[in-house]
Amino acid sequence: MFRIKHEIEKSVFGVCSYLGNKMGIRSSRVRMYFIYISFLTIGSPLIVYFFIAFWLNIKKYIRYGYKSILE
Protein backbone atom coordinates (compact mmCIF):
# COMPACT_ATOMS: atom_id res chain seq x y z
CA MET A 1 0.00 0.00 0.00
CA PHE A 2 2.87 2.38 0.79
CA ARG A 3 4.41 1.79 -2.65
CA ILE A 4 1.13 2.60 -4.40
CA LYS A 5 0.68 5.76 -2.33
CA HIS A 6 4.25 6.84 -3.07
CA GLU A 7 3.83 6.33 -6.83
CA ILE A 8 0.56 8.29 -6.89
CA GLU A 9 2.12 11.17 -4.96
CA LYS A 10 5.14 11.16 -7.26
CA SER A 11 3.03 11.16 -10.41
CA VAL A 12 0.91 14.09 -9.23
CA PHE A 13 3.82 16.51 -9.60
CA GLY A 14 5.42 15.46 -6.29
CA VAL A 15 5.20 18.98 -4.87
CA CYS A 16 3.88 18.02 -1.44
CA SER A 17 6.35 15.17 -1.02
CA TYR A 18 9.22 17.42 -2.16
CA LEU A 19 8.27 20.16 0.30
CA GLY A 20 7.71 17.61 3.06
CA ASN A 21 11.14 16.10 2.53
CA LYS A 22 12.80 19.53 2.51
CA MET A 23 11.04 20.65 5.70
CA GLY A 24 11.27 17.27 7.44
CA ILE A 25 7.52 16.67 7.83
CA ARG A 26 5.08 14.22 6.29
CA SER A 27 3.74 15.00 2.83
CA SER A 28 0.18 14.39 4.03
CA ARG A 29 0.62 17.25 6.52
CA VAL A 30 1.85 19.57 3.74
CA ARG A 31 -1.09 18.53 1.56
CA MET A 32 -3.51 19.24 4.40
CA TYR A 33 -2.00 22.72 4.88
CA PHE A 34 -2.40 23.45 1.16
CA ILE A 35 -6.06 22.45 1.34
CA TYR A 36 -6.79 24.52 4.45
CA ILE A 37 -4.98 27.59 3.18
CA SER A 38 -6.73 27.27 -0.19
CA PHE A 39 -10.12 27.34 1.52
CA LEU A 40 -9.16 30.34 3.65
CA THR A 41 -7.66 32.41 0.84
CA ILE A 42 -10.00 31.31 -1.96
CA GLY A 43 -7.47 29.30 -3.94
CA SER A 44 -4.43 31.57 -4.16
CA PRO A 45 -1.97 28.88 -2.89
CA LEU A 46 -2.83 26.88 -6.00
CA ILE A 47 -0.80 29.40 -7.99
CA VAL A 48 2.19 28.71 -5.75
CA TYR A 49 1.58 24.95 -6.04
CA PHE A 50 1.55 25.05 -9.84
CA PHE A 51 4.64 27.28 -9.92
CA ILE A 52 6.55 24.80 -7.73
CA ALA A 53 5.32 21.90 -9.90
CA PHE A 54 6.54 23.71 -13.02
CA TRP A 55 9.90 24.46 -11.40
CA LEU A 56 10.40 20.83 -10.28
CA ASN A 57 9.62 19.64 -13.80
CA ILE A 58 12.13 22.05 -15.36
CA LYS A 59 14.71 21.09 -12.72
CA LYS A 60 14.26 17.43 -13.64
CA TYR A 61 14.91 18.17 -17.31
CA ILE A 62 18.03 20.17 -16.50
CA ARG A 63 19.41 17.62 -14.03
CA TYR A 64 18.99 14.54 -16.24
CA GLY A 65 19.90 16.28 -19.50
CA TYR A 66 16.74 15.57 -21.43
CA LYS A 67 16.55 16.96 -24.92
CA SER A 68 14.97 20.34 -25.20
CA ILE A 69 11.35 20.56 -26.28
CA LEU A 70 12.35 22.99 -29.01
CA GLU A 71 14.81 20.59 -30.65
Secondary structure, DSSP 8 states (H G I E B T S, - for coil): -HHHHHHHHHHTTTHHHHHHHHHTS-HHHHHHHHHHHHHHTTTTHHHHHHHHHHHHHHHHHHHHT---TT-
